[in-house]
Amino acid sequence: MNNTLRALFIITTITLFGILAGCGSNGSNSLPLGTQETGKIALKLVWDSDSEVKSTAKEVFSAPNGVVTVRVKVAAPDITTTIQYDFAAGTGSGTIDGVLAGSGRTLTAQGLDSAGNVIYQGTATNITVLAGQITSVGPVTMSPPPTSSFTFIPSVPVVGQAIAFTDASTGSPTAWSWDFGDGTNSTTQNPSHAYSASGSFTVALTTTNATGSNTKSQSVTVSPNTYSIAGKITQYGTGLSGVTVALTSGQTATTDSSGNYSLTGIVNGSYTLTPTLNGYSFTPTTLAVTVSSANVTGKNFTATNSGSITVTW
């Protein structure tokens, strides 16, 4: 090979290597394969320390008694490893490093007691983390689990009567689970329920928020439906007052000036009516009566004066 051809070969080879070396470069400062860009999240906490009263809850910057540590976690669909950082609760703020850059990050801050139990929790969502930068979020409100409570009216319901249950829980619950004690349940915040039988039922309300859940139980006594038994006692077609009418269940009533009587508060069942008044007998002497989910009327008696009559000549 002469000198001219040799020189041409060398130049061509150098040019070819230069072209190959430039392939894949877009002019940017790209990272080596396997390297991921990360940033930091700085957060500031406030504590819902008076959540017992919803309308006057106060946010303070010092952690409540019992909170020892704050544990911060960051999650996102593209974050496959746990990102977690603990700092002392008294500081009220902290920074978590090594968060994969990107959007849609969710930060969860948990207030832990000395045993590591979560007793407060707060979240911040839709955080965008930029590579090499600090993203500040906050204030993140830290709230305790709810405290379940409820009221109901009427306080002494009867069978079949609708009872209005009202949630009175604190701690901003987000879910409600009612157990009415008769095999029925509800997830409505303020449900209504009627019982098909009398008796005592334990009603339990479980409320839940992001921090945890709590259950409150109360006893509801359902009384049976009651009815009345009414009638009239007459003598020679005129109402006779002062007659005592007794029922075998123990209830009694006294006839008024027109001879009318009414026994109330009677539950379903079979009974016997017996009228009494000194110096009088009655026809019939007793009456059988059955109460079956309705008031009973027309249970009448006729009175006869059984005393002696003195005739003077």
C-alpha positions in Angstrom: 0.0 0.0 0.0 1.5 3.3 -1.0 1.7 6.3 1.3 -1.3 8.0 -0.2 -3.6 5.1 0.3 -2.2 4.6 3.8 -3.0 8.2 4.8 -6.5 7.9 3.4 -7.2 4.8 5.4 -6.0 6.4 8.6 -8.2 9.5 8.1 -11.2 7.4 7.2 -10.8 5.3 10.3 -10.5 8.3 12.7 -13.6 9.8 11.1 -15.6 6.6 11.5 -14.6 6.3 15.2 -15.6 9.9 15.8 -19.0 9.4 14.3 -19.6 6.2 16.4 -18.5 8.0 19.6 -21.1 10.7 19.0 -24.0 8.4 18.6 -26.6 8.6 21.5 -25.7 12.1 22.7 -28.4 14.7 22.6 -26.4 17.5 24.0 -27.8 17.2 27.6 -26.2 16.2 30.8 -27.7 12.8 31.0 -27.1 10.6 34.0 -25.4 7.2 33.8 -27.7 4.2 33.4 -29.4 3.2 36.6 -29.1 6.6 38.3 -32.4 8.3 39.5 -32.8 11.9 40.3 -34.1 12.7 43.8 -35.2 15.7 45.8 -36.3 16.6 49.3 -39.6 17.3 51.0 -39.7 19.7 54.0 -42.8 19.6 56.1 -44.2 21.6 58.9 -46.8 20.1 61.3 -49.7 21.5 63.3 -51.6 19.5 65.8 -55.3 19.3 66.2 -55.1 19.3 70.0 -58.7 20.2 70.8 -60.7 17.9 68.5 -63.1 17.0 71.3 -65.2 20.0 70.1 -65.4 20.0 66.3 -66.3 23.7 65.9 -63.5 25.0 68.1 -60.6 22.7 67.2 -57.3 24.5 67.7 -54.2 23.8 65.6 -50.9 24.2 67.6 -47.3 23.8 66.6 -46.2 21.8 69.7 -47.0 18.1 69.8 -49.6 17.0 72.4 -48.5 15.0 75.4 -47.9 11.4 74.6 -46.5 12.0 71.1 -42.8 11.1 71.1 -41.8 10.6 67.5 -43.0 11.7 64.1 -42.6 9.1 61.3 -42.8 10.5 57.7 -43.5 8.2 54.7 -43.6 9.1 51.0 -45.4 6.9 48.5 -46.3 7.1 44.8 -47.1 4.5 42.1 -43.5 4.7 40.7 -41.8 4.6 44.1 -41.2 0.9 44.8 -39.0 1.2 47.9 -40.1 2.5 51.3 -39.1 6.1 51.9 -39.3 6.8 55.6 -37.8 9.3 58.1 -38.3 9.7 61.9 -37.7 12.9 63.8 -38.5 14.0 67.4 -42.1 15.3 67.7 -41.0 18.4 69.6 -39.3 19.9 66.6 -42.6 20.4 64.8 -40.9 20.1 61.4 -38.5 17.9 59.4 -37.1 17.1 56.0 -37.1 13.8 54.2 -34.4 13.2 51.6 -34.0 10.8 48.7 -37.5 11.2 47.3 -37.7 10.2 43.6 -38.3 13.3 41.5 -41.8 13.4 40.0 -45.4 14.4 40.6 -48.3 12.8 42.5 -46.3 12.0 45.7 -48.3 11.4 48.9 -46.7 12.2 52.3 -48.1 10.6 55.5 -46.9 11.8 58.9 -47.7 9.7 61.9 -47.4 10.8 65.6 -46.2 7.8 67.6 -46.3 7.2 71.3 -43.4 5.7 73.3 -44.6 2.2 72.3 -44.7 3.0 68.6 -48.5 3.2 68.3 -50.0 5.7 65.9 -52.0 8.2 67.9 -52.0 11.1 65.4 -51.8 11.2 61.7 -51.8 13.8 58.8 -51.4 13.6 55.1 -50.3 15.8 52.2 -51.1 14.8 48.6 -50.3 15.6 45.0 -46.7 16.8 45.9 -44.3 17.5 43.0 -40.7 16.8 43.9 -38.0 18.4 41.7 -34.5 16.9 41.3 -32.0 18.4 43.6 -34.5 20.8 45.2 -36.4 21.0 48.4 -40.2 21.0 48.1 -42.0 22.5 51.2 -45.4 21.3 52.2 -47.5 22.3 55.1 -48.9 23.0 57.5 -49.8 19.3 57.7 -52.6 18.9 60.3 -52.1 16.0 62.6 -55.4 14.6 64.0 -56.1 11.8 66.5 -58.5 8.9 65.9 -62.2 9.8 66.3 -64.1 9.4 69.6 -67.4 7.8 68.8 -70.6 9.1 70.4 -74.3 9.2 69.5 -77.8 10.2 70.7 -81.2 8.8 69.8 -84.8 9.8 70.1 -87.3 8.8 71.4 -85.4 7.7 74.5 -88.0 4.9 75.2 -89.3 3.7 71.8 -92.0 1.1 71.2 -92.1 -1.7 68.8 -92.3 -0.5 65.2 -91.5 3.1 66.0 -88.7 4.8 64.0 -85.7 5.8 66.1 -83.5 8.6 64.9 -79.8 8.0 65.6 -77.6 11.0 65.5 -73.8 10.8 65.2 -72.1 13.0 67.8 -68.5 11.8 67.4 -65.5 14.0 67.5 -62.2 13.7 65.6 -63.7 14.2 62.1 -64.6 10.6 61.2 -64.9 9.8 57.6 -66.8 6.4 57.9 -69.5 5.2 60.2 -70.6 1.6 61.0 -73.8 1.0 63.0 -74.8 -2.3 64.6 -78.3 -2.1 66.0 -78.1 -5.3 68.0 -80.9 -7.1 66.2 -78.9 -8.4 63.2 -79.2 -5.2 61.1 -76.5 -2.6 60.3 -76.0 0.7 58.6 -73.1 2.8 57.2 -75.2 6.0 57.1 -73.9 8.8 59.4 -77.3 9.5 60.9 -79.6 6.5 60.3 -83.2 5.7 61.3 -84.2 2.3 62.6 -87.3 0.5 64.0 -87.3 -2.7 66.0 -89.8 -5.5 65.3 -89.8 -6.8 68.8 -89.5 -5.5 72.4 -86.5 -5.9 74.6 -83.1 -4.4 75.3 -80.7 -4.0 72.4 -77.0 -3.0 72.4 -76.4 -0.4 69.7 -72.7 0.1 68.7 -71.3 2.9 66.5 -67.8 2.5 65.1 -66.3 5.6 63.5 -63.1 5.7 61.4 -60.7 8.3 60.1 -57.2 8.2 58.6 -55.6 7.7 62.1 -57.8 4.9 63.4 -61.2 3.9 64.7 -63.2 3.9 67.9 -66.5 2.2 69.1 -69.2 3.4 71.4 -72.1 1.2 72.6 -75.4 2.1 74.3 -78.4 0.1 75.4 -81.7 0.9 73.8 -84.8 -0.5 75.5 -87.8 -1.0 73.2 -91.2 -1.3 74.9 -94.0 -3.3 73.5 -97.0 -1.5 72.0 -99.8 -0.9 74.4 -103.5 -0.5 74.0 -106.7 0.4 76.0 -109.8 -1.4 77.2 -112.9 0.7 77.7 -116.5 0.3 78.7 -119.4 1.6 80.7 -121.3 0.5 83.8 -124.9 1.5 84.3 -127.7 1.1 86.8 -131.2 1.3 85.4 -129.7 2.8 82.2 -127.8 5.6 84.1 -124.1 5.6 84.4 -122.8 4.6 87.8 -119.7 6.3 89.2 -117.1 5.1 91.6 -117.0 1.5 90.4 -113.5 -0.1 90.4 -112.7 -2.2 87.3 -109.8 -4.5 87.8 -107.8 -6.4 85.1 -106.0 -9.7 85.9 -102.7 -8.1 84.9 -103.0 -5.7 87.9 -104.3 -2.5 86.2 -107.4 -0.8 87.6 -109.7 2.0 86.6 -112.6 3.8 88.3 -115.8 4.8 86.5 -116.4 8.6 86.1 -119.7 10.4 86.7 -121.1 9.0 83.5 -120.1 5.4 84.4 -117.3 5.3 81.8 -113.9 3.6 82.5 -110.7 3.1 80.5 -107.7 0.9 81.2 -104.6 2.0 79.4 -101.1 0.6 78.8 -102.3 -2.9 78.0 -100.1 -5.2 76.0 -101.4 -7.9 73.8 -102.8 -10.8 75.7 -105.9 -12.4 77.3 -107.4 -10.9 80.4 -110.4 -10.9 82.8 -112.3 -7.7 83.8 -114.0 -7.6 87.3 -116.0 -4.6 88.6 -116.5 -4.0 92.3 -118.4 -1.5 94.4 -119.7 -2.0 97.9 -123.4 -2.7 98.0 -123.6 -3.6 94.3 -123.5 -6.7 92.1 -122.8 -6.8 88.4 -124.0 -8.6 85.4 -122.0 -10.2 84.1 -119.8 -10.7 87.2 -116.7 -10.8 84.9 -115.8 -10.3 81.3 -113.1 -12.1 79.3 -111.2 -9.8 76.9 -108.4 -10.3 74.4 -106.1 -7.5 73.3 -104.6 -8.1 69.9 -102.8 -5.1 68.5 -105.8 -2.8 68.8 -107.8 -0.9 71.4 -110.9 -2.7 72.9 -114.2 -0.9 73.6 -117.7 -1.9 74.6 -116.9 -3.9 77.7 -120.0 -2.9 79.6 -121.6 -4.1 82.9 -125.0 -3.6 84.5 -125.1 -2.8 88.2 -127.7 -3.9 90.7 -128.0 -2.5 94.3 -127.6 -5.6 96.5 -128.3 -3.8 99.8 -131.5 -4.4 101.9 -134.5 -2.2 101.4 -136.4 -1.2 104.6 -140.1 -0.6 104.3 -141.8 1.5 107.0 -145.6 1.3 107.6 
